[in-house]
Amino acid sequence: MSHAHPGLDAGPVYLDHNATTPVDPRAVEAMRAYLADQFGNPSSAHAYGTEPRAALARARRQVAELIGARAGEIVFTGSGSEADNLALRGAVLAAGTDRPHVITQITEHPAVLETCRSLERLHGVEVTYLPVDGDGLVDIAVLAAALTERTVLVSVMAANNETGALQPIADLARTARAHGALFHCDAAQAVGKVPLDVDESGVDLLTVVGHKMYGPKGIAALYVREGVALEPLVYGGGQERGLRAGTENVALAVALGTAAELAAEELATGGHDRIRHLRDRLHAQLTQALPGRVHLNGPAEARLPNTLNISIDGTRGHELLAAVPEVASSTGSACHSGHHTPSPVLRAMGLDVDRALSALRLSLGRWTTPADVDMTARLLTAAAGSS
């Protein structure tokens, strides 16, 4: 695999792949024709609709194959947030249950948490927010105790965007479904990085996001298991099995399909073993250079192969990154009017304020090189040593 990417040539070392990935040039090339010559509406019966319609079907099949689904179970959306909204709001409104109940966990992505809060506010839904343990994981027994006969849906992400922690999705889904509840999984961070199969995991709804897996922004998909009823978010002409009206964005769907096919190839050929090795090399170099000061946040093993979330004693994450502009990365903290607040995810895991504020999220990707890792370790060590 080539380590060249035109968007990474001149800038800082890019270690923020959990925020967004560079678009793979092969995905860009695949979509090009549908922005130019193949402009037709895929719903048109005439010749101009034929190729866009076929391309859309092909893309749906490519996304389905990556997660072990059938093409007819894939609904294209404009973002992961939209897919999450469609899953949660759609399931609750379609259920027609009196006093419906939804369960999620406290460290979910805001797309799920804010949708849950809107369901509480606008639709009288009761929502249970499960706690997590020190690794950021949900306890299956705690989920089982929270389930009631009114529980319509459980939503737990596959992998945390900050720590990379991998939830026991198959066990959680089995527990939810045994109580008659649907199970939704926001798999934005996990799809393409770890193997995911919708039948093996037992999920009913699963979110896939283009720009987290080397596709473009503005395209995502929701897997909807056959037979699961959802109320649409967008009403209109009946596209996407009536679940998402609006003329389909063929070009972006083609790019997502290509990205899904490339991700499947990478998983099959062990490409993520290389990334895991580089992640561990970065961790080891920092640990050796700053003895006793580097602490891993999240599970050592059950996490994404590309994600390293660490706290370095005596530092503040935002100050450390500001001192090293040669590295593009992130912290879990938020800045409000110049005041930094610690990551809610890390705080929910039981980390104290100092450790949470010193956190760095270093997320590697397809074009990360050993030289990138070595330079990052050297620069962060120097900056942390003088802090």
C-alpha positions as MATLAB code, in Angstrom:
seq = 'MSHAHPGLDAGPVYLDHNATTPVDPRAVEAMRAYLADQFGNPSSAHAYGTEPRAALARARRQVAELIGARAGEIVFTGSGSEADNLALRGAVLAAGTDRPHVITQITEHPAVLETCRSLERLHGVEVTYLPVDGDGLVDIAVLAAALTERTVLVSVMAANNETGALQPIADLARTARAHGALFHCDAAQAVGKVPLDVDESGVDLLTVVGHKMYGPKGIAALYVREGVALEPLVYGGGQERGLRAGTENVALAVALGTAAELAAEELATGGHDRIRHLRDRLHAQLTQALPGRVHLNGPAEARLPNTLNISIDGTRGHELLAAVPEVASSTGSACHSGHHTPSPVLRAMGLDVDRALSALRLSLGRWTTPADVDMTARLLTAAAGSS';
ca = [
       0.000    0.000    0.000;
       1.265    3.440   -0.911;
       1.833    5.840    1.956;
       1.269    8.841   -0.300;
      -1.810   10.996   -0.052;
      -1.950   14.388   -1.766;
      -3.710   16.019    1.194;
      -0.998   14.965    3.648;
       2.084   16.004    1.716;
       2.944   19.407    3.146;
       1.066   19.765    6.424;
       1.596   18.580    9.994;
       1.626   14.881   10.886;
      -2.064   13.963   10.828;
      -3.071   11.934   13.903;
      -6.740   12.904   14.124;
      -8.337   10.147   12.047;
     -11.143    9.646   14.576;
     -12.277   13.205   13.810;
     -12.181   12.663   10.060;
     -10.113   10.708    7.563;
      -8.508   11.925    4.343;
     -10.626   10.813    1.390;
      -8.973    7.922   -0.408;
      -8.019    9.051   -3.952;
      -9.708    5.899   -5.301;
     -13.017    7.013   -3.761;
     -12.568   10.482   -5.279;
     -11.935    8.955   -8.690;
     -14.967    6.656   -8.427;
     -17.370    9.529   -7.758;
     -16.014   11.856  -10.430;
     -18.213   10.634  -13.291;
     -21.394   11.156  -11.228;
     -20.552   14.796  -10.677;
     -20.110   15.315  -14.426;
     -21.332   13.101  -17.277;
     -23.566   10.728  -15.298;
     -25.757   13.463  -13.842;
     -29.144   11.778  -14.313;
     -31.741   11.247  -11.601;
     -31.659    7.563  -10.606;
     -35.481    7.593  -10.443;
     -35.764    8.602  -14.117;
     -37.022    5.891  -16.471;
     -35.081    7.213  -19.469;
     -31.490    6.531  -20.501;
     -29.953    9.231  -18.301;
     -31.234    7.497  -15.158;
     -29.936    4.037  -16.013;
     -26.274    4.300  -15.013;
     -26.869    6.424  -11.854;
     -29.502    3.886  -10.763;
     -27.075    1.001  -11.329;
     -24.299    2.876   -9.512;
     -26.537    3.485   -6.514;
     -27.440   -0.214   -6.353;
     -23.764   -1.174   -6.611;
     -22.816    1.214   -3.780;
     -25.588   -0.177   -1.584;
     -24.282   -3.680   -2.198;
     -20.690   -2.647   -1.367;
     -21.722   -1.106    1.960;
     -23.890   -4.134    2.786;
     -21.051   -6.579    2.083;
     -18.714   -4.781    4.497;
     -21.084   -5.451    7.430;
     -22.634   -8.754    6.352;
     -26.010   -7.233    5.448;
     -28.260   -7.429    2.390;
     -28.295   -4.514   -0.040;
     -31.986   -3.848    0.606;
     -31.232   -3.234    4.297;
     -28.979   -0.217    3.593;
     -30.511    3.279    3.737;
     -28.268    6.148    2.615;
     -28.323    9.298    4.762;
     -26.496   12.619    4.758;
     -24.479   12.032    7.948;
     -23.967    9.713   10.885;
     -25.961   12.108   13.029;
     -28.910   11.787   10.644;
     -28.614    7.995   10.666;
     -28.617    7.980   14.491;
     -31.645   10.288   14.549;
     -33.496    8.070   12.071;
     -32.732    4.967   14.141;
     -33.765    6.370   17.521;
     -36.609    8.708   16.671;
     -37.786    6.425   13.870;
     -37.983    3.357   16.109;
     -39.726    5.161   18.974;
     -42.367    6.814   16.784;
     -43.011    3.623   14.805;
     -43.452    1.528   17.968;
     -46.668    3.236   19.047;
     -45.917    2.255   22.652;
     -47.504    4.058   25.589;
     -44.790    5.744   27.702;
     -41.941    4.340   25.576;
     -38.554    3.707   27.195;
     -35.118    4.015   25.559;
     -31.756    2.974   27.008;
     -28.366    4.382   26.053;
     -25.086    4.976   27.873;
     -23.575    8.101   29.313;
     -20.547    8.181   26.975;
     -22.472    7.955   23.688;
     -21.844   10.384   20.839;
     -23.870   13.632   21.062;
     -25.867   12.518   17.997;
     -27.433    9.832   20.183;
     -27.488   11.726   23.493;
     -29.119   14.846   22.029;
     -31.673   12.751   20.138;
     -32.547   11.011   23.399;
     -32.954   14.382   25.121;
     -35.248   15.572   22.329;
     -37.345   12.400   22.690;
     -37.688   13.116   26.408;
     -38.627   16.737   25.766;
     -40.902   16.400   22.739;
     -42.384   12.920   22.978;
     -42.460   12.079   26.691;
     -40.011    9.216   26.275;
     -38.292    7.877   29.388;
     -34.547    7.495   28.785;
     -32.108    5.566   30.969;
     -28.443    6.594   30.665;
     -26.295    3.655   31.745;
     -22.999    4.274   33.590;
     -19.685    2.860   32.356;
     -16.776    1.271   34.199;
     -13.170    2.496   34.387;
     -12.522    1.248   30.843;
     -15.625    3.006   29.527;
     -17.596   -0.218   29.051;
     -21.237   -0.979   29.788;
     -21.948   -3.834   32.212;
     -24.337   -6.356   30.659;
     -25.984   -7.009   34.033;
     -26.652   -3.289   34.454;
     -28.319   -3.201   31.030;
     -30.420   -6.271   31.875;
     -31.609   -4.632   35.107;
     -32.614   -1.446   33.248;
     -34.767   -3.190   30.621;
     -38.549   -3.095   31.056;
     -41.518   -4.239   29.004;
     -41.772   -0.644   27.735;
     -38.213   -0.579   26.390;
     -38.442    0.075   22.661;
     -34.753    0.508   21.840;
     -31.253    0.209   23.276;
     -28.495    2.279   21.627;
     -24.831    1.601   22.449;
     -21.908    2.592   20.218;
     -19.468   -0.039   18.948;
     -16.332    1.974   19.699;
     -15.809    5.162   21.658;
     -14.548    8.062   19.557;
     -12.146    9.286   22.273;
     -10.665    6.131   23.817;
     -11.413    3.560   21.117;
     -13.029    1.307   23.762;
     -14.898   -1.558   22.079;
     -18.215   -2.400   23.706;
     -19.396   -6.046   23.967;
     -22.010   -5.380   21.292;
     -23.095   -8.975   20.624;
     -23.785   -9.605   24.337;
     -25.569   -6.266   24.771;
     -27.696   -6.840   21.666;
     -28.606  -10.360   22.778;
     -29.679   -9.049   26.179;
     -31.804   -6.271   24.648;
     -33.491   -8.510   22.091;
     -34.262  -11.167   24.734;
     -36.417   -8.501   26.381;
     -38.127   -7.588   23.097;
     -36.201   -4.354   22.517;
     -34.510   -3.299   19.300;
     -30.753   -2.700   19.402;
     -29.064    0.209   17.589;
     -25.309    0.552   17.305;
     -23.514    3.708   16.197;
     -20.550    2.028   14.520;
     -19.086    5.206   12.979;
     -15.670    4.635   14.555;
     -15.590    0.843   14.270;
     -16.685    0.054   10.712;
     -13.654   -0.581    8.544;
     -11.255   -0.731   11.527;
     -12.477   -3.955   13.133;
     -14.589   -6.761   11.635;
     -18.327   -6.161   12.110;
     -21.115   -8.488   11.024;
     -24.720   -7.511   11.681;
     -25.908  -11.111   12.006;
     -23.076  -12.213   14.292;
     -23.530   -9.141   16.487;
     -27.326   -9.362   16.405;
     -27.955   -5.642   15.937;
     -31.172   -4.375   14.365;
     -29.873   -0.933   13.339;
     -26.291    0.150   12.660;
     -24.781    3.485   11.630;
     -21.956    3.674    9.039;
     -20.223    7.000    8.296;
     -18.291    7.829    5.127;
     -15.807   10.366    6.441;
     -14.641    8.068    9.262;
     -13.523    5.412    6.734;
     -11.750    7.366    3.962;
     -14.934    8.429    2.193;
     -16.243   11.981    1.845;
     -18.262   13.984    4.359;
     -21.998   14.309    3.770;
     -22.730   10.613    3.199;
     -23.545    7.837    5.650;
     -25.813    4.828    5.885;
     -28.161    3.176    8.334;
     -28.475   -0.586    8.287;
     -32.112   -1.458    9.008;
     -32.707   -5.157    9.633;
     -35.475   -6.532    7.438;
     -38.807   -6.258    9.243;
     -37.792   -3.378   11.542;
     -40.297   -0.517   11.297;
     -39.103    3.097   11.377;
     -40.913    6.410   11.026;
     -39.038    8.573    8.468;
     -37.332   11.824    9.394;
     -37.724   13.236    5.878;
     -41.025   12.792    4.016;
     -41.467   13.113    0.270;
     -40.985   11.064   -2.847;
     -40.392    7.652   -1.346;
     -36.662    7.232   -1.992;
     -34.635    4.877    0.237;
     -37.621    2.549    0.807;
     -39.660    5.525    1.955;
     -37.343    6.118    4.914;
     -35.434    9.105    3.532;
     -37.034   11.214    0.808;
     -34.971   13.355   -1.543;
     -33.131   12.672   -4.776;
     -30.190   10.491   -3.868;
     -26.661   11.878   -3.836;
     -25.325    9.337   -6.304;
     -21.743   10.650   -6.404;
     -21.273   10.527   -2.636;
     -22.999    7.137   -2.377;
     -20.592    5.783   -5.008;
     -17.657    7.150   -3.006;
     -18.989    5.523    0.180;
     -19.434    2.225   -1.639;
     -15.854    2.378   -2.917;
     -14.588    3.270    0.563;
     -16.485    0.276    1.975;
     -14.950   -2.065   -0.588;
     -11.448   -0.728    0.174;
     -12.080   -1.129    3.908;
     -13.139   -4.741    3.398;
      -9.911   -5.414    1.474;
      -7.837   -3.782    4.204;
      -9.505   -5.874    6.913;
      -8.969   -9.043    4.875;
      -5.277   -8.341    4.307;
      -4.383   -7.317    7.864;
      -3.799   -3.641    7.140;
      -4.876   -2.738   10.672;
      -2.122   -4.894   12.191;
       0.330   -2.381   10.735;
      -1.588    0.518   12.270;
      -1.819   -1.248   15.652;
       1.928   -1.831   15.603;
       2.572    1.870   14.917;
       0.146    2.903   17.664;
       1.936    0.665   20.163;
       5.314    1.958   18.976;
       4.179    5.525   19.668;
       2.895    4.534   23.118;
       6.129    2.698   23.969;
       8.350    5.585   22.889;
       6.382    8.085   24.985;
       6.319    5.749   28.003;
      10.084    5.182   27.812;
      10.911    8.853   27.313;
       8.592   10.052   30.113;
       8.854    7.285   32.724;
       5.980    7.119   35.186;
       4.160   10.062   33.613;
       2.182    8.452   30.756;
      -1.186    6.841   31.552;
      -3.400    4.974   29.081;
      -7.063    5.978   29.154;
      -9.408    3.144   28.245;
      -8.831   -0.584   27.759;
      -5.383   -1.858   26.837;
      -6.730   -4.602   24.564;
     -10.428   -4.128   23.759;
     -10.028   -0.951   21.720;
      -9.654    0.234   18.144;
      -6.287   -0.618   16.578;
      -5.610    3.018   15.639;
      -6.493    4.841   18.867;
      -4.156    5.945   21.670;
      -5.677    8.100   24.407;
      -3.114    9.017   27.044;
      -2.643   11.491   29.851;
       0.812   12.874   30.612;
       1.328   14.018   34.194;
       2.132   17.684   34.624;
       0.636   18.785   31.295;
      -2.583   20.141   29.860;
      -3.584   18.473   26.598;
      -4.553   21.677   24.789;
      -1.317   23.420   25.833;
       0.800   20.462   24.730;
      -0.788   20.367   21.274;
      -0.488   24.148   20.937;
       3.242   23.781   21.641;
       3.593   21.140   18.896;
       1.944   22.568   15.756;
       3.798   19.951   13.712;
       1.255   17.364   14.946;
      -2.478   17.592   14.209;
      -4.347   15.792   16.965;
      -7.017   16.482   19.579;
      -7.997   16.360   23.223;
     -11.295   15.365   24.729;
     -11.687   18.688   26.495;
     -13.951   21.488   25.326;
     -13.077   25.186   25.344;
     -15.731   27.685   26.394;
     -14.692   31.353   26.517;
     -11.061   30.410   27.072;
     -11.922   27.995   29.904;
     -11.223   24.321   29.254;
     -13.601   21.712   30.638;
     -12.569   18.064   30.906;
     -13.918   15.366   28.609;
     -17.289   14.034   29.860;
     -16.244   10.607   28.551;
     -13.105   10.472   30.692;
     -14.906   11.880   33.714;
     -17.639    9.225   33.340;
     -14.856    6.611   33.439;
     -13.827    7.954   36.852;
     -10.741    9.956   35.856;
     -10.032   13.015   38.003;
     -10.102   16.492   36.480;
      -6.311   16.834   36.190;
      -5.883   13.542   34.375;
      -8.839   14.270   32.081;
      -7.480   17.730   31.199;
      -4.071   16.262   30.382;
      -5.514   13.765   27.877;
      -4.432   13.515   24.245;
      -6.242   11.492   21.572;
      -3.769   10.303   18.954;
      -5.585    8.427   16.184;
      -3.564    6.897   13.346;
      -4.625    5.983    9.835;
      -4.016    4.413    6.448;
      -1.130    6.708    5.497;
       0.567    7.066    8.897;
       4.254    6.112    8.635;
       6.902    5.013   11.169;
       8.620    8.375   10.575;
       5.369   10.164   11.536;
       5.179    8.200   14.776;
       8.834    8.734   15.692;
       8.641   12.462   15.043;
       5.442   12.774   17.081;
       6.985   10.949   20.034;
      10.086   13.148   19.894;
       8.130   16.415   19.702;
       5.604   15.519   22.414;
       8.384   14.318   24.714;
      10.273   17.570   24.286;
       7.166   19.670   24.903;
       6.042   17.614   27.906;
       9.528   17.671   29.370;
       9.570   21.457   29.426;
       5.988   21.880   30.674;
];
